[in-house]
Amino acid sequence: MNKATLAACLATAFACPMLASAQTAPAAAASAPSLGAVIAATPGLSLTGYVATTYTHFDTSTPSQRQFDTTQNGFTLNQASLTAAYLPTSGFGASVTLLGGSDATYLPGGSQMGVENAFVQYAQGNLTLLAGRLPTLAGMEVVSPIANNEISRSLLFFDLEPIFHTGVRASYAVNGALTLSGGVNDGFNRSSPATGASKTVELAASGSPTKMFSYAVAYYYTGTSAYYNSSVLSKEQLLDLVGNLNATDQLSFGLNIDLVSKNDYSGIGTGTGKANGYALYANYAINDQYSLSGRGEYLDDKQGLVSGTLGTANKLKELTLALNYAPVKNVKLSAEVRQDKSDLPIFDGGAKDKQTSFELLAAYSF
């Protein structure tokens, strides 16, 4: 049993008054240990989380090409996240992340509350084994707004990359410059396989050869899947490349490349559909409190596989500029302006080929 679960059960048990018999006086109830005391008494057990809310304004009435932040003009409680984890460097452990708010609707069930990640872990030496609902190995950006420099997620995040997988994964740390990973999952972003779909195989390599440079390569392959164009089951592949360069103590750059292909993308005999995405990032730390960041993207959707009209080529571009401010520890305030442009009129219900947005974010982590 997970130590956190055992501790909670014991705390509940001790908190209940003891039943008294008819012949004896009631025994005094033992006081329940506080949650902080349980965590402090369990080495390696952690409880962390954050709350993030945004204000968004779009010049279109129906925002599109966004994974999150889709309110046209208003405030939104995007995420309230809580993670309980016991992950020792040797032996068994587990981690559970609960996610609430509007962003949680991407999870199975589509409600504003769900399980983002939940897995068991076994670690021994350089080997780590995981099983359960796992975060994807692909992409530069993540679900949590705390770890991203921009408020909105990229086109690559929305159109090309999965977010979670349900399956098993093994990782082996060769050294600091190379960690190898491999796993088998129930498809892309699925808690269970779609009817007729095959398992998805993931392979990855990552590391930090120097203090200045880090990289990650992830490859996903499935023989029959419908993640790209949900109406057709066929072979799909994703190759994801990520690189980070710390040019100076203040200036850093990032690059994310996604190469997607789908056989018989619109039915048997229609050929291979391809979509290639490129995202370039820059971040400059002005001081300990302020930083400026920028992101530029280009998505070449050669057969309209992930945007626009299926079978019609489309190219999308986007530019984002953001200012981040940390007034005190654990607080993040951000402002962002972004413009998306498409070869086809895919914005505002097909009426426009451009979309401009302004966003504010406030987040507190603990």
TAPE-V777174 format. One record per residue. N is the residue number from 1. PSI is psi as a letter, one per 30 degrees, with the letter a starting at -180 (* if undefined). NEAR is the number of other C-alpha atoms within 8 Angstrom. D_LAST is the distance of its C-alpha to the last C-alpha in Angstrom with 2 decimals. Layout:
[[N:PSI:NEAR:D_LAST] [N:PSI:NEAR:D_LAST]]
//
This chain:
[[1:k:4:25.72] [2:k:8:22.02] [3:e:9:20.95] [4:e:9:17.98] [5:e:8:20.63] [6:e:9:23.15] [7:e:9:20.98] [8:e:8:20.22] [9:e:8:23.96] [10:e:8:25.03] [11:e:10:22.83] [12:e:9:24.39] [13:e:7:27.79] [14:f:11:27.73] [15:f:10:26.55] [16:k:7:29.72] [17:k:9:32.83] [18:k:8:35.59] [19:k:6:38.72] [20:k:8:41.68] [21:l:7:45.18] [22:f:5:48.10] [23:f:4:49.55] [24:l:6:46.48] [25:l:7:44.13] [26:k:8:40.49] [27:k:8:38.23] [28:k:6:35.27] [29:k:9:31.97] [30:k:7:29.59] [31:k:6:26.26] [32:k:8:23.36] [33:k:7:20.77] [34:l:6:17.33] [35:e:6:14.52] [36:e:6:13.07] [37:e:8:16.65] [38:e:10:17.06] [39:e:11:14.17] [40:e:8:15.47] [41:f:6:18.93] [42:j:8:18.36] [43:k:6:18.15] [44:f:7:16.42] [45:k:13:14.54] [46:l:9:10.81] [47:j:9:8.50] [48:l:9:5.59] [49:a:10:5.45] [50:l:12:5.97] [51:k:10:8.96] [52:k:13:11.82] [53:l:12:15.23] [54:l:13:18.42] [55:k:11:21.90] [56:k:15:24.59] [57:k:11:28.30] [58:k:12:30.85] [59:g:8:34.53] [60:l:10:35.33] [61:f:7:35.40] [62:i:8:34.10] [63:k:13:31.40] [64:l:7:31.82] [65:h:7:30.77] [66:k:12:27.06] [67:e:8:24.78] [68:a:9:22.39] [69:h:11:22.74] [70:g:9:26.15] [71:k:10:26.48] [72:e:12:29.56] [73:j:8:28.76] [74:l:8:25.90] [75:k:9:22.27] [76:k:10:20.28] [77:j:10:17.08] [78:e:14:16.65] [79:k:14:13.69] [80:j:12:11.33] [81:k:11:10.12] [82:k:11:9.33] [83:k:12:10.38] [84:k:12:12.18] [85:k:11:13.98] [86:j:13:16.73] [87:i:11:18.34] [88:l:9:20.70] [89:f:7:22.85] [90:k:8:25.88] [91:a:9:26.69] [92:k:10:25.12] [93:a:12:21.52] [94:l:12:19.66] [95:k:13:16.62] [96:k:12:15.96] [97:j:12:13.89] [98:k:12:14.52] [99:k:14:14.71] [100:l:13:15.85] [101:l:12:17.31] [102:e:11:20.31] [103:f:11:19.33] [104:f:16:19.45] [105:f:12:23.22] [106:f:6:23.85] [107:l:10:23.25] [108:k:9:26.34] [109:f:5:27.48] [110:g:8:26.34] [111:l:9:24.40] [112:g:11:21.15] [113:k:10:19.49] [114:a:11:19.83] [115:j:10:18.92] [116:e:12:17.82] [117:k:13:18.28] [118:j:12:19.62] [119:l:12:21.60] [120:l:11:23.13] [121:k:13:23.58] [122:k:11:26.31] [123:k:13:26.31] [124:j:9:29.35] [125:b:7:30.03] [126:f:8:29.58] [127:k:10:29.59] [128:k:12:26.70] [129:k:11:27.54] [130:k:11:25.36] [131:k:12:26.44] [132:a:11:24.99] [133:j:13:23.24] [134:k:12:22.14] [135:k:8:20.73] [136:l:9:23.69] [137:f:6:24.90] [138:k:11:26.23] [139:l:13:25.08] [140:e:7:23.26] [141:l:9:20.62] [142:l:9:18.04] [143:e:5:16.72] [144:k:6:13.17] [145:f:11:13.71] [146:e:8:11.12] [147:f:7:13.65] [148:l:9:16.74] [149:f:10:18.64] [150:l:14:20.33] [151:e:13:19.29] [152:l:7:22.06] [153:l:11:22.69] [154:l:10:25.93] [155:e:12:29.28] [156:e:13:29.08] [157:e:12:25.80] [158:e:11:27.53] [159:e:9:31.12] [160:f:12:31.30] [161:k:10:28.26] [162:l:10:27.07] [163:e:11:23.40] [164:l:13:23.47] [165:k:16:26.19] [166:j:15:27.25] [167:b:12:29.16] [168:l:11:29.26] [169:k:11:28.43] [170:k:11:29.48] [171:k:11:28.36] [172:j:10:30.28] [173:j:10:29.26] [174:e:9:32.65] [175:a:6:31.27] [176:f:9:28.72] [177:f:10:30.77] [178:k:12:31.11] [179:k:13:29.24] [180:k:12:31.22] [181:l:12:29.94] [182:k:11:31.88] [183:l:11:31.48] [184:k:11:33.07] [185:l:13:31.46] [186:h:14:32.60] [187:a:17:32.93] [188:k:11:30.63] [189:h:9:27.77] [190:k:12:29.48] [191:f:9:28.61] [192:l:7:32.36] [193:k:11:35.24] [194:l:8:37.30] [195:k:4:40.91] [196:f:7:42.92] [197:l:12:40.01] [198:l:11:39.78] [199:l:11:36.92] [200:k:13:35.00] [201:k:11:35.05] [202:k:13:32.35] [203:k:11:32.97] [204:l:12:30.79] [205:k:11:30.82] [206:l:12:28.22] [207:l:11:27.86] [208:i:11:27.72] [209:e:9:31.30] [210:l:7:30.54] [211:f:7:27.76] [212:f:8:28.85] [213:k:11:29.02] [214:l:13:27.21] [215:l:11:28.40] [216:k:11:28.02] [217:k:12:30.83] [218:k:14:30.60] [219:k:11:33.58] [220:k:11:33.76] [221:k:11:37.11] [222:k:13:38.32] [223:e:11:41.98] [224:j:11:41.71] [225:l:15:38.73] [226:h:11:38.20] [227:e:7:34.83] [228:j:9:36.67] [229:i:10:39.13] [230:f:7:38.42] [231:f:5:42.11] [232:k:11:43.34] [233:j:10:42.75] [234:l:12:43.54] [235:k:11:42.40] [236:k:14:39.25] [237:k:11:37.74] [238:k:12:34.76] [239:j:11:34.55] [240:k:13:31.31] [241:k:14:31.19] [242:k:13:28.29] [243:k:11:28.71] [244:k:12:26.68] [245:k:10:28.46] [246:j:11:27.13] [247:e:9:30.22] [248:a:6:29.06] [249:f:6:26.03] [250:f:9:25.40] [251:k:11:26.97] [252:l:13:26.11] [253:l:12:27.68] [254:l:11:27.03] [255:k:13:29.49] [256:k:13:29.20] [257:k:11:32.46] [258:k:14:33.02] [259:j:11:36.51] [260:k:12:37.17] [261:k:11:40.47] [262:k:13:41.80] [263:k:10:45.32] [264:h:13:47.50] [265:f:14:44.74] [266:g:9:46.78] [267:l:7:49.01] [268:k:7:51.46] [269:g:5:53.30] [270:f:8:51.07] [271:a:8:49.95] [272:k:9:46.60] [273:k:13:43.99] [274:k:12:41.77] [275:k:16:38.78] [276:k:11:37.49] [277:k:13:34.39] [278:k:12:33.43] [279:k:13:30.36] [280:k:11:30.15] [281:k:11:27.06] [282:k:11:26.93] [283:k:13:24.18] [284:j:10:24.99] [285:j:10:22.67] [286:e:9:24.47] [287:a:6:22.49] [288:f:6:19.01] [289:e:9:17.98] [290:k:11:20.25] [291:k:12:21.21] [292:k:12:23.79] [293:l:14:23.97] [294:l:12:26.70] [295:k:13:27.62] [296:k:11:31.13] [297:l:14:32.25] [298:k:11:35.55] [299:j:13:36.09] [300:j:11:39.66] [301:i:15:40.13] [302:e:12:43.66] [303:g:12:44.59] [304:h:15:42.19] [305:e:15:40.24] [306:f:11:36.79] [307:l:10:37.67] [308:b:10:40.65] [309:k:8:43.67] [310:k:10:44.13] [311:f:8:47.01] [312:k:9:46.71] [313:k:10:45.23] [314:k:14:42.42] [315:k:12:40.52] [316:k:13:37.23] [317:k:11:35.71] [318:k:13:32.57] [319:k:11:31.27] [320:k:12:27.85] [321:k:12:26.87] [322:k:14:23.40] [323:k:11:22.02] [324:k:14:18.39] [325:k:10:17.17] [326:i:12:14.16] [327:e:8:15.18] [328:l:5:12.43] [329:k:5:9.60] [330:g:8:6.62] [331:k:11:9.27] [332:k:13:11.82] [333:k:12:15.19] [334:l:13:17.96] [335:k:12:21.58] [336:k:13:23.83] [337:k:11:27.49] [338:k:11:29.00] [339:k:11:32.47] [340:k:11:33.68] [341:k:10:37.38] [342:l:12:39.41] [343:f:8:43.05] [344:l:8:43.34] [345:i:11:42.54] [346:f:12:39.54] [347:l:14:37.49] [348:h:11:37.99] [349:g:7:39.70] [350:g:8:41.97] [351:f:8:43.12] [352:l:10:41.44] [353:g:12:40.81] [354:l:10:38.03] [355:k:13:34.68] [356:k:11:32.72] [357:l:11:29.27] [358:k:11:27.04] [359:k:12:23.30] [360:k:12:20.47] [361:k:13:16.76] [362:k:11:13.82] [363:k:13:10.25] [364:k:10:6.87] [365:l:10:3.78] [366:*:6:0.00]]
//
